[in-house]
């Protein structure tokens, strides 16, 4: 269902320390809550990056390249330093403001940053993303990157019914700082993230359970909202962005 261009993926870390309740990657990455750098990968990256011929390299599609430990380790920065000397394009996908530290590298190569801002409601965000930076910190990061000339996309993702399905205020804030691109998708429950969501937001879980498990549909191994409901939720975001 992905409409992104073909890309290579680099995950500098295994796991993530943001501990988002809705995370899908925890269902297939071992010991996901134990965030650790892939220490044996730098030498391999040095050799493989030399072979690049303009490919798009995405950091990261399974583990955030800017977990909290990156602030001290600088593991992702070392990867970016290697990639910046190769013939490639770089896409960053993160929900951390640490990415602004590396704007000096990103400004030198064809790059773009996609920042996830699930909600601008701080109380809700703390329940959904307990160890991720606040929404205002991420909005400021987007603004700082744009001022540096680095293209920024914002992911309002995932959309969870009755939680963050009215993003008018957030989209307005993003428009005010000059964000030109927004993407979105709906929450996809997996057994582990559904358990976490049910603990963090029990009343919401009770309301949306029939929307998924009775009225929803299975696509490619995932449980999704019914197609007409997905279309309504995402059309709302599309119309606000337009």
FIRO-916077 format. One line per field, with one value per atom (N, C-alpha, C): residue number from 1; z, x, y; atom name. Coordinates in nm, 3 decimals. Example, Ala and Ser with C-alpha at 12.3 -4.5 7.8 and 13.67 -1.06 7.14 Angstrom:
<nodes>
num = [1,1,1,2,2,2]
Z = [0.780,0.780,0.780,0.708,0.714,0.787]
X = [1.319,1.230,1.320,1.285,1.367,1.290]
Y = [-0.569,-0.450,-0.330,-0.225,-0.106,0.003]
atome = [N,CA,C,N,CA,C]
</nodes>
This chain:
<nodes>
num = [1,1,1,2,2,2,3,3,3,4,4,4,5,5,5,6,6,6,7,7,7,8,8,8,9,9,9,10,10,10,11,11,11,12,12,12,13,13,13,14,14,14,15,15,15,16,16,16,17,17,17,18,18,18,19,19,19,20,20,20,21,21,21,22,22,22,23,23,23,24,24,24,25,25,25,26,26,26,27,27,27,28,28,28,29,29,29,30,30,30,31,31,31,32,32,32,33,33,33,34,34,34,35,35,35,36,36,36,37,37,37,38,38,38,39,39,39,40,40,40,41,41,41,42,42,42,43,43,43,44,44,44,45,45,45,46,46,46,47,47,47,48,48,48,49,49,49,50,50,50,51,51,51,52,52,52,53,53,53,54,54,54,55,55,55,56,56,56,57,57,57,58,58,58,59,59,59,60,60,60,61,61,61,62,62,62,63,63,63,64,64,64,65,65,65,66,66,66,67,67,67,68,68,68,69,69,69,70,70,70,71,71,71,72,72,72,73,73,73,74,74,74,75,75,75,76,76,76,77,77,77,78,78,78,79,79,79,80,80,80,81,81,81,82,82,82,83,83,83,84,84,84,85,85,85,86,86,86,87,87,87,88,88,88,89,89,89,90,90,90,91,91,91,92,92,92,93,93,93,94,94,94,95,95,95,96,96,96,97,97,97,98,98,98,99,99,99,100,100,100,101,101,101,102,102,102,103,103,103,104,104,104,105,105,105,106,106,106,107,107,107,108,108,108,109,109,109,110,110,110,111,111,111,112,112,112,113,113,113,114,114,114,115,115,115,116,116,116,117,117,117,118,118,118,119,119,119,120,120,120,121,121,121,122,122,122,123,123,123,124,124,124,125,125,125,126,126,126,127,127,127,128,128,128,129,129,129,130,130,130,131,131,131,132,132,132,133,133,133,134,134,134,135,135,135,136,136,136,137,137,137,138,138,138,139,139,139,140,140,140,141,141,141,142,142,142,143,143,143,144,144,144,145,145,145,146,146,146,147,147,147,148,148,148,149,149,149,150,150,150,151,151,151,152,152,152,153,153,153,154,154,154,155,155,155,156,156,156,157,157,157,158,158,158,159,159,159,160,160,160,161,161,161,162,162,162,163,163,163,164,164,164,165,165,165,166,166,166,167,167,167,168,168,168,169,169,169,170,170,170,171,171,171,172,172,172,173,173,173,174,174,174,175,175,175,176,176,176,177,177,177,178,178,178,179,179,179,180,180,180,181,181,181,182,182,182,183,183,183,184,184,184,185,185,185,186,186,186,187,187,187,188,188,188,189,189,189,190,190,190,191,191,191,192,192,192,193,193,193,194,194,194,195,195,195,196,196,196,197,197,197,198,198,198,199,199,199,200,200,200,201,201,201,202,202,202,203,203,203,204,204,204,205,205,205,206,206,206,207,207,207,208,208,208,209,209,209,210,210,210,211,211,211,212,212,212,213,213,213,214,214,214,215,215,215,216,216,216,217,217,217,218,218,218,219,219,219,220,220,220,221,221,221,222,222,222,223,223,223,224,224,224,225,225,225,226,226,226,227,227,227,228,228,228,229,229,229,230,230,230,231,231,231,232,232,232,233,233,233,234,234,234,235,235,235,236,236,236,237,237,237,238,238,238,239,239,239,240,240,240,241,241,241,242,242,242]
Z = [0.000,0.000,0.000,0.012,0.017,-0.122,-0.130,-0.258,-0.267,-0.174,-0.175,-0.292,-0.338,-0.441,-0.385,-0.475,-0.432,-0.349,-0.245,-0.157,-0.087,-0.044,0.045,0.188,0.282,0.421,0.507,0.595,0.692,0.831,0.919,1.059,1.145,1.188,1.273,1.408,1.452,1.581,1.562,1.653,1.669,1.788,1.770,1.878,1.890,1.983,2.000,2.145,2.199,2.339,2.355,2.250,2.264,2.326,2.310,2.374,2.336,2.208,2.161,2.168,2.223,2.245,2.114,2.007,1.881,1.787,1.829,1.741,1.683,1.552,1.485,1.477,1.477,1.459,1.576,1.692,1.808,1.788,1.686,1.660,1.583,1.524,1.446,1.475,1.557,1.596,1.737,1.752,1.882,1.988,2.108,2.221,2.182,2.124,2.066,2.170,2.293,2.397,2.440,2.406,2.439,2.319,2.318,2.204,2.207,2.097,2.093,1.953,1.944,1.813,1.747,1.615,1.540,1.521,1.622,1.628,1.519,1.459,1.356,1.217,1.207,1.076,1.010,1.086,1.026,0.918,0.945,0.847,0.721,0.741,0.626,0.548,0.619,0.553,0.470,0.523,0.448,0.312,0.307,0.180,0.089,0.148,0.067,0.014,0.093,0.051,-0.071,-0.084,-0.199,-0.330,-0.323,-0.444,-0.486,-0.408,-0.436,-0.563,-0.637,-0.764,-0.766,-0.670,-0.667,-0.598,-0.534,-0.466,-0.349,-0.314,-0.197,-0.077,0.028,0.149,0.261,0.319,0.422,0.560,0.651,0.791,0.876,0.940,0.935,0.928,0.876,0.858,0.967,1.051,1.159,1.297,1.309,1.438,1.418,1.506,1.490,1.490,1.392,1.390,1.498,1.567,1.674,1.805,1.859,1.993,2.093,2.217,2.316,2.332,2.318,2.339,2.228,2.114,2.005,2.044,2.135,2.176,2.227,2.293,2.344,2.254,2.192,2.111,1.975,1.911,1.778,1.673,1.690,1.596,1.460,1.462,1.336,1.265,1.342,1.279,1.207,1.265,1.197,1.066,1.069,0.945,0.840,0.883,0.789,0.732,0.814,0.764,0.653,0.668,0.563,0.438,0.457,0.342,0.268,0.340,0.277,0.180,0.193,0.103,-0.015,-0.022,-0.129,-0.220,-0.335,-0.432,-0.398,-0.309,-0.269,-0.226,-0.206,-0.148,-0.013,0.082,0.219,0.262,0.316,0.379,0.527,0.614,0.757,0.799,0.875,0.933,1.084,1.157,1.301,1.373,1.504,1.585,1.694,1.660,1.756,1.703,1.794,1.756,1.752,1.791,1.783,1.639,1.543,1.402,1.364,1.432,1.396,1.420,1.509,1.534,1.407,1.317,1.198,1.073,1.091,0.973,0.889,0.950,0.873,0.769,0.804,0.708,0.605,0.652,0.563,0.462,0.499,0.407,0.291,0.304,0.201,0.095,0.119,0.027,-0.004,-0.114,-0.141,-0.027,0.051,0.169,0.199,0.278,0.329,0.463,0.549,0.682,0.699,0.743,0.773,0.924,0.986,1.131,1.166,1.251,1.296,1.412,1.397,1.505,1.514,1.601,1.607,1.655,1.754,1.809,1.875,1.878,1.951,2.090,2.133,2.268,2.357,2.442,2.519,2.614,2.673,2.766,2.693,2.578,2.497,2.447,2.404,2.350,2.454,2.580,2.686,2.709,2.684,2.696,2.576,2.458,2.335,2.311,2.344,2.312,2.435,2.540,2.671,2.675,2.588,2.596,2.471,2.387,2.268,2.303,2.229,2.252,2.237,2.300,2.294,2.152,2.126,1.993,1.962,2.060,2.033,1.998,2.061,2.027,1.883,1.841,1.704,1.602,1.638,1.549,1.534,1.643,1.637,1.553,1.566,1.484,1.337,1.302,1.162,1.115,1.197,1.162,1.142,1.232,1.221,1.094,1.061,0.940,0.815,0.815,0.700,0.681,0.792,0.782,0.723,0.744,0.689,0.542,0.491,0.351,0.328,0.436,0.423,0.413,0.308,0.294,0.411,0.460,0.575,0.541,0.568,0.563,0.706,0.737,0.869,0.855,0.936,0.938,1.057,1.031,1.137,1.137,1.219,1.196,1.325,1.366,1.301,1.349,1.263,1.304,1.381,1.504,1.588,1.613,1.574,1.595,1.740,1.758,1.889,1.967,1.906,1.974,1.904,1.777,1.704,1.564,1.551,1.419,1.385,1.466,1.436,1.440,1.339,1.347,1.292,1.289,1.228,1.290,1.423,1.490,1.457,1.458,1.427,1.284,1.189,1.049,1.032,1.106,1.101,1.149,1.257,1.308,1.206,1.141,1.042,0.921,0.879,0.767,0.802,0.927,0.970,0.964,0.987,0.986,0.848,0.752,0.616,0.574,0.651,0.607,0.480,0.379,0.249,0.221,0.308,0.278,0.406,0.403,0.517,0.467,0.541,0.511,0.634,0.611,0.722,0.689,0.793,0.777,0.907,0.904,1.022,1.103,1.230,1.323,1.277,1.287,1.251,1.375,1.439,1.561,1.533,1.614,1.622,1.766,1.793,1.928,2.038,2.017,2.124,2.137,2.024,2.039,2.083,2.050,2.099,2.251,2.305,2.452,2.516,2.458,2.516,2.507,2.392,2.375,2.474,2.497,2.587,2.731,2.766,2.900,2.910,2.807,2.810,2.795,2.707,2.678,2.679,2.797,2.802,2.747,2.773,2.724,2.571,2.517,2.371,2.309,2.368,2.315,2.311,2.413,2.417,2.304,2.271,2.165,2.026,2.006,1.870,1.841,1.944,1.923,1.817,1.823,1.718,1.581,1.576,1.446,1.373,1.450,1.392,1.382,1.494,1.502,1.462,1.443,1.395,1.258,1.245,1.120,1.028,1.075,0.995,0.894,0.834,0.734,0.750,0.700,0.704,0.566,0.565,0.440,0.465,0.391,0.402,0.542,0.618,0.753,0.859,0.820,0.916,0.930,1.049,1.071,1.051,0.959,0.927,0.955,0.971,0.973,0.839,0.838,0.711,0.612,0.486,0.384,0.380,0.396,0.389,0.507,0.625,0.740,0.724,0.674,0.647,0.550,0.447,0.346,0.407,0.493,0.557,0.646,0.726,0.818,0.742,0.639,0.566,0.473,0.421,0.339,0.420,0.548,0.635,0.645,0.664,0.671,0.537,0.428,0.293,0.269,0.306,0.281,0.366,0.490,0.575,0.517,0.469,0.410,0.286,0.203,0.082,0.116]
X = [0.082,0.000,0.085,0.216,0.305,0.319,0.310,0.324,0.456,0.548,0.677,0.762,0.858,0.951,1.038,1.101,1.192,1.305,1.344,1.447,1.522,1.641,1.716,1.688,1.699,1.671,1.793,1.824,1.932,1.877,1.888,1.848,1.975,2.024,2.144,2.123,1.999,1.967,1.871,1.880,1.776,1.692,1.560,1.474,1.471,1.390,1.371,1.336,1.381,1.352,1.245,1.168,1.054,0.933,0.926,0.822,0.680,0.657,0.523,0.430,0.311,0.222,0.173,0.162,0.105,0.209,0.333,0.442,0.415,0.433,0.414,0.544,0.658,0.787,0.819,0.762,0.788,0.734,0.649,0.593,0.690,0.795,0.888,1.036,1.067,1.207,1.227,1.321,1.345,1.388,1.337,1.373,1.366,1.253,1.242,1.262,1.217,1.229,1.374,1.461,1.603,1.676,1.681,1.739,1.891,1.950,2.095,2.147,2.266,2.325,2.375,2.370,2.425,2.575,2.652,2.793,2.878,2.832,2.912,2.882,2.800,2.750,2.833,2.911,2.981,3.080,3.156,3.253,3.182,3.070,2.993,2.936,2.887,2.831,2.937,3.058,3.167,3.183,3.181,3.201,3.078,2.959,2.838,2.805,2.831,2.799,2.880,2.999,3.084,3.023,2.929,2.868,2.741,2.698,2.570,2.577,2.468,2.460,2.331,2.319,2.204,2.081,2.094,1.978,1.932,1.807,1.750,1.770,1.831,1.854,1.769,1.684,1.591,1.637,1.649,1.682,1.566,1.484,1.484,1.339,1.314,1.177,1.129,1.220,1.180,1.214,1.324,1.366,1.405,1.356,1.386,1.538,1.592,1.735,1.782,1.687,1.721,1.651,1.682,1.634,1.705,1.663,1.723,1.873,1.917,2.059,2.147,2.086,2.165,2.229,2.167,2.221,2.363,2.395,2.530,2.614,2.552,2.629,2.669,2.580,2.610,2.625,2.558,2.572,2.512,2.394,2.330,2.413,2.470,2.554,2.673,2.733,2.845,2.798,2.679,2.625,2.602,2.549,2.524,2.655,2.759,2.888,2.940,2.920,2.961,2.875,2.744,2.653,2.674,2.709,2.724,2.842,2.933,3.048,3.023,2.901,2.865,2.762,2.742,2.646,2.508,2.437,2.305,2.219,2.093,1.999,1.955,1.923,1.895,1.757,1.682,1.554,1.563,1.525,1.521,1.375,1.343,1.209,1.226,1.173,1.198,1.085,1.079,0.992,1.075,1.201,1.291,1.346,1.361,1.423,1.575,1.632,1.779,1.826,1.738,1.777,1.836,1.795,1.846,1.997,2.050,2.195,2.272,2.212,2.282,2.246,2.191,2.151,2.271,2.390,2.509,2.541,2.520,2.543,2.431,2.307,2.192,2.184,2.234,2.229,2.327,2.423,2.526,2.490,2.386,2.350,2.201,2.156,2.012,1.941,1.861,1.802,1.666,1.590,1.461,1.437,1.362,1.333,1.183,1.139,0.998,0.984,0.912,0.896,0.754,0.743,0.612,0.565,0.447,0.381,0.240,0.221,0.095,-0.018,0.011,-0.089,-0.019,-0.087,-0.033,-0.094,-0.170,-0.225,-0.120,-0.053,0.060,0.018,-0.100,-0.148,-0.166,-0.228,-0.249,-0.116,-0.027,0.102,0.184,0.177,0.252,0.203,0.076,0.022,0.061,0.059,0.088,0.237,0.317,0.460,0.537,0.542,0.588,0.729,0.819,0.957,1.001,0.908,0.942,0.939,1.011,1.005,0.862,0.835,0.702,0.670,0.542,0.500,0.561,0.566,0.620,0.769,0.842,0.984,0.999,0.908,0.915,0.874,0.776,0.736,0.851,0.919,1.035,1.147,1.163,1.266,1.233,1.107,1.066,1.094,1.063,1.085,1.234,1.317,1.462,1.519,1.473,1.522,1.480,1.356,1.309,1.391,1.428,1.511,1.648,1.695,1.824,1.813,1.689,1.667,1.646,1.628,1.608,1.457,1.412,1.268,1.218,1.099,1.041,0.900,0.875,0.740,0.699,0.571,0.523,0.424,0.444,0.355,0.261,0.133,0.032,-0.013,0.056,0.053,0.089,0.008,-0.115,-0.236,-0.335,-0.464,-0.540,-0.579,-0.655,-0.791,-0.899,-1.033,-1.054,-1.117,-1.150,-1.027,-0.909,-0.787,-0.728,-0.689,-0.624,-0.682,-0.812,-0.875,-0.936,-0.901,-0.943,-0.819,-0.731,-0.600,-0.597,-0.712,-0.718,-0.615,-0.609,-0.518,-0.372,-0.339,-0.202,-0.166,-0.253,-0.224,-0.207,-0.286,-0.271,-0.134,-0.087,0.047,0.154,0.139,0.238,0.239,0.120,0.112,0.179,0.161,0.217,0.369,0.433,0.580,0.636,0.547,0.594,0.609,0.553,0.556,0.472,0.525,0.458,0.400,0.427,0.388,0.347,0.231,0.181,0.140,0.177,0.129,0.060,-0.023,-0.099,-0.143,-0.165,-0.225,-0.298,-0.378,-0.456,-0.385,-0.418,-0.360,-0.388,-0.285,-0.296,-0.266,-0.367,-0.341,-0.269,-0.168,-0.103,-0.125,-0.112,-0.142,-0.069,0.061,0.136,0.099,0.086,0.053,-0.091,-0.179,-0.317,-0.321,-0.240,-0.233,-0.185,-0.083,-0.031,-0.134,-0.201,-0.303,-0.418,-0.456,-0.567,-0.534,-0.405,-0.362,-0.353,-0.295,-0.276,-0.407,-0.496,-0.622,-0.737,-0.771,-0.871,-1.008,-1.053,-1.185,-1.185,-1.075,-1.064,-1.059,-0.982,-0.972,-1.109,-1.188,-1.322,-1.410,-1.393,-1.474,-1.431,-1.301,-1.256,-1.245,-1.254,-1.243,-1.341,-1.470,-1.561,-1.531,-1.473,-1.440,-1.333,-1.247,-1.141,-1.181,-1.221,-1.233,-1.370,-1.467,-1.598,-1.630,-1.607,-1.643,-1.524,-1.402,-1.282,-1.254,-1.135,-1.097,-0.951,-0.915,-0.776,-0.713,-0.599,-0.526,-0.379,-0.326,-0.183,-0.136,-0.216,-0.175,-0.205,-0.259,-0.294,-0.445,-0.487,-0.627,-0.643,-0.731,-0.752,-0.896,-0.918,-1.054,-1.120,-1.253,-1.325,-1.282,-1.278,-1.223,-1.292,-1.425,-1.495,-1.458,-1.437,-1.396,-1.253,-1.163,-1.026,-1.027,-1.109,-1.115,-1.164,-1.264,-1.317,-1.212,-1.143,-1.043,-0.927,-0.879,-0.764,-0.802,-0.926,-0.972,-0.976,-1.011,-1.015,-0.875,-0.773,-0.635,-0.595,-0.629,-0.596,-0.658,-0.787,-0.856,-0.796,-0.761,-0.698,-0.564,-0.486,-0.356,-0.372,-0.470,-0.493,-0.533]
Y = [-0.122,0.000,0.126,0.110,0.226,0.289,0.420,0.489,0.566,0.539,0.608,0.558,0.639,0.591,0.480,0.404,0.297,0.358,0.286,0.339,0.227,0.260,0.172,0.217,0.124,0.156,0.130,0.222,0.206,0.234,0.136,0.153,0.153,0.269,0.271,0.202,0.196,0.134,0.017,-0.079,-0.180,-0.138,-0.133,-0.089,0.062,0.110,0.254,0.281,0.394,0.427,0.535,0.562,0.653,0.583,0.451,0.368,0.411,0.437,0.474,0.354,0.374,0.260,0.201,0.283,0.236,0.175,0.166,0.123,-0.016,-0.029,-0.158,-0.237,-0.165,-0.234,-0.326,-0.299,-0.384,-0.525,-0.542,-0.675,-0.763,-0.704,-0.788,-0.761,-0.661,-0.637,-0.692,-0.782,-0.846,-0.744,-0.758,-0.672,-0.524,-0.485,-0.352,-0.242,-0.264,-0.161,-0.139,-0.234,-0.224,-0.162,-0.031,0.041,0.029,-0.019,-0.036,-0.007,0.055,0.084,-0.043,-0.045,-0.159,-0.135,-0.173,-0.135,-0.196,-0.305,-0.370,-0.318,-0.213,-0.171,-0.060,0.015,0.129,0.086,-0.019,-0.066,-0.114,-0.185,-0.232,-0.114,-0.015,0.103,0.175,0.184,0.248,0.183,0.051,-0.022,-0.010,-0.026,-0.026,0.113,0.217,0.353,0.394,0.339,0.372,0.323,0.230,0.173,0.249,0.344,0.411,0.493,0.490,0.563,0.646,0.736,0.826,0.770,0.651,0.593,0.680,0.663,0.727,0.634,0.685,0.607,0.665,0.582,0.626,0.582,0.678,0.652,0.705,0.626,0.482,0.438,0.322,0.277,0.182,0.134,0.045,0.099,0.170,0.226,0.372,0.459,0.601,0.622,0.696,0.719,0.816,0.880,0.974,0.938,0.819,0.789,0.880,0.877,0.967,0.942,0.816,0.787,0.842,0.881,0.938,1.070,1.144,1.274,1.261,1.150,1.128,1.039,0.939,0.844,0.900,0.975,1.028,0.921,0.808,0.696,0.731,0.789,0.829,0.935,1.026,1.130,1.068,0.965,0.898,0.835,0.777,0.719,0.828,0.943,1.052,1.106,1.111,1.158,1.068,0.937,0.843,0.862,0.868,0.881,1.013,1.118,1.249,1.253,1.158,1.151,1.058,1.003,0.911,0.976,0.915,0.967,0.910,0.977,0.929,1.047,1.018,1.114,1.059,1.146,1.103,1.149,1.055,1.087,1.050,1.143,1.116,1.105,1.000,0.985,0.976,1.073,1.079,1.150,1.134,1.218,1.286,1.315,1.378,1.510,1.606,1.734,1.726,1.612,1.597,1.611,1.585,1.591,1.727,1.833,1.967,1.977,1.896,1.896,1.866,1.786,1.740,1.819,1.938,2.016,2.058,2.062,2.098,1.992,1.865,1.756,1.751,1.758,1.744,1.858,1.975,2.090,2.075,1.983,1.968,1.864,1.784,1.676,1.685,1.621,1.618,1.542,1.612,1.548,1.608,1.536,1.583,1.516,1.583,1.531,1.520,1.403,1.381,1.365,1.457,1.457,1.413,1.313,1.267,1.353,1.412,1.485,1.428,1.332,1.261,1.350,1.434,1.524,1.642,1.757,1.871,1.883,1.782,1.775,1.707,1.786,1.732,1.622,1.634,1.530,1.398,1.405,1.284,1.229,1.319,1.276,1.201,1.245,1.178,1.036,1.012,0.877,0.791,0.852,0.777,0.758,0.860,0.862,0.909,0.828,0.875,0.933,0.888,0.936,1.013,1.049,1.129,1.278,1.362,1.506,1.559,1.672,1.731,1.778,1.797,1.844,1.980,2.069,2.203,2.195,2.101,2.084,2.034,1.948,1.895,2.002,2.083,2.193,2.292,2.322,2.412,2.351,2.219,2.152,2.165,2.146,2.162,2.304,2.401,2.541,2.569,2.517,2.540,2.477,2.357,2.290,2.366,2.415,2.492,2.619,2.682,2.803,2.773,2.649,2.607,2.570,2.560,2.525,2.377,2.300,2.156,2.129,2.062,2.033,1.949,1.984,1.914,1.868,1.741,1.686,1.652,1.664,1.626,1.511,1.409,1.293,1.306,1.324,1.317,1.171,1.093,0.949,0.874,0.777,0.732,0.810,0.820,0.875,0.767,0.799,0.706,0.769,0.702,0.761,0.802,0.919,0.977,1.025,1.019,1.063,1.185,1.169,1.279,1.296,1.267,1.272,1.408,1.510,1.647,1.737,1.727,1.794,1.937,2.004,2.138,2.233,2.237,2.330,2.298,2.169,2.129,2.164,2.136,2.168,2.319,2.397,2.542,2.587,2.527,2.561,2.527,2.413,2.370,2.462,2.504,2.598,2.730,2.774,2.902,2.905,2.790,2.789,2.752,2.723,2.701,2.557,2.462,2.322,2.309,2.240,2.230,2.092,1.997,1.859,1.787,1.722,1.645,1.507,1.404,1.270,1.213,1.113,1.058,0.915,0.836,0.704,0.671,0.567,0.531,0.422,0.416,0.318,0.176,0.091,-0.050,-0.133,-0.188,-0.266,-0.397,-0.423,-0.553,-0.602,-0.731,-0.779,-0.703,-0.674,-0.608,-0.461,-0.388,-0.246,-0.226,-0.322,-0.312,-0.327,-0.417,-0.431,-0.301,-0.240,-0.115,-0.003,0.008,0.111,0.091,-0.034,-0.063,-0.025,-0.032,0.009,0.161,0.224,0.369,0.446,0.397,0.467,0.366,0.315,0.206,0.245,0.368,0.410,0.423,0.473,0.484,0.345,0.256,0.120,0.053,0.077,0.018,0.073,0.201,0.263,0.218,0.201,0.171,0.022,-0.061,-0.206,-0.256,-0.220,-0.270,-0.213,-0.091,-0.031,-0.114,-0.178,-0.260,-0.407,-0.463,-0.609,-0.663,-0.575,-0.619,-0.559,-0.428,-0.360,-0.339,-0.366,-0.341,-0.451,-0.443,-0.542,-0.579,-0.696,-0.741,-0.721,-0.652,-0.626,-0.655,-0.750,-0.779,-0.812,-0.883,-0.922,-0.819,-0.703,-0.599,-0.587,-0.546,-0.513,-0.362,-0.325,-0.184,-0.145,-0.015,0.037,0.007,0.007,-0.010,0.097,0.062,0.151,0.286,0.290,0.419,0.508,0.448,0.527,0.577,0.492,0.537,0.654,0.642,0.748,0.880,0.873,0.995,1.060,0.980,1.034,1.098,1.029,1.080,1.195,1.194,1.306,1.435,1.422,1.539,1.603,1.517,1.569,1.629,1.560,1.610,1.748,1.762,1.888,2.001,1.971,2.072,2.115,2.016,2.048,2.135,2.101,2.179,2.322]
atome = [N,CA,C,N,CA,C,N,CA,C,N,CA,C,N,CA,C,N,CA,C,N,CA,C,N,CA,C,N,CA,C,N,CA,C,N,CA,C,N,CA,C,N,CA,C,N,CA,C,N,CA,C,N,CA,C,N,CA,C,N,CA,C,N,CA,C,N,CA,C,N,CA,C,N,CA,C,N,CA,C,N,CA,C,N,CA,C,N,CA,C,N,CA,C,N,CA,C,N,CA,C,N,CA,C,N,CA,C,N,CA,C,N,CA,C,N,CA,C,N,CA,C,N,CA,C,N,CA,C,N,CA,C,N,CA,C,N,CA,C,N,CA,C,N,CA,C,N,CA,C,N,CA,C,N,CA,C,N,CA,C,N,CA,C,N,CA,C,N,CA,C,N,CA,C,N,CA,C,N,CA,C,N,CA,C,N,CA,C,N,CA,C,N,CA,C,N,CA,C,N,CA,C,N,CA,C,N,CA,C,N,CA,C,N,CA,C,N,CA,C,N,CA,C,N,CA,C,N,CA,C,N,CA,C,N,CA,C,N,CA,C,N,CA,C,N,CA,C,N,CA,C,N,CA,C,N,CA,C,N,CA,C,N,CA,C,N,CA,C,N,CA,C,N,CA,C,N,CA,C,N,CA,C,N,CA,C,N,CA,C,N,CA,C,N,CA,C,N,CA,C,N,CA,C,N,CA,C,N,CA,C,N,CA,C,N,CA,C,N,CA,C,N,CA,C,N,CA,C,N,CA,C,N,CA,C,N,CA,C,N,CA,C,N,CA,C,N,CA,C,N,CA,C,N,CA,C,N,CA,C,N,CA,C,N,CA,C,N,CA,C,N,CA,C,N,CA,C,N,CA,C,N,CA,C,N,CA,C,N,CA,C,N,CA,C,N,CA,C,N,CA,C,N,CA,C,N,CA,C,N,CA,C,N,CA,C,N,CA,C,N,CA,C,N,CA,C,N,CA,C,N,CA,C,N,CA,C,N,CA,C,N,CA,C,N,CA,C,N,CA,C,N,CA,C,N,CA,C,N,CA,C,N,CA,C,N,CA,C,N,CA,C,N,CA,C,N,CA,C,N,CA,C,N,CA,C,N,CA,C,N,CA,C,N,CA,C,N,CA,C,N,CA,C,N,CA,C,N,CA,C,N,CA,C,N,CA,C,N,CA,C,N,CA,C,N,CA,C,N,CA,C,N,CA,C,N,CA,C,N,CA,C,N,CA,C,N,CA,C,N,CA,C,N,CA,C,N,CA,C,N,CA,C,N,CA,C,N,CA,C,N,CA,C,N,CA,C,N,CA,C,N,CA,C,N,CA,C,N,CA,C,N,CA,C,N,CA,C,N,CA,C,N,CA,C,N,CA,C,N,CA,C,N,CA,C,N,CA,C,N,CA,C,N,CA,C,N,CA,C,N,CA,C,N,CA,C,N,CA,C,N,CA,C,N,CA,C,N,CA,C,N,CA,C,N,CA,C,N,CA,C,N,CA,C,N,CA,C,N,CA,C,N,CA,C,N,CA,C,N,CA,C,N,CA,C,N,CA,C,N,CA,C,N,CA,C,N,CA,C,N,CA,C,N,CA,C,N,CA,C,N,CA,C,N,CA,C,N,CA,C,N,CA,C,N,CA,C,N,CA,C,N,CA,C,N,CA,C,N,CA,C,N,CA,C,N,CA,C,N,CA,C,N,CA,C,N,CA,C,N,CA,C,N,CA,C,N,CA,C,N,CA,C,N,CA,C,N,CA,C,N,CA,C,N,CA,C,N,CA,C,N,CA,C,N,CA,C,N,CA,C,N,CA,C,N,CA,C,N,CA,C,N,CA,C,N,CA,C,N,CA,C,N,CA,C,N,CA,C,N,CA,C,N,CA,C,N,CA,C,N,CA,C,N,CA,C]
</nodes>
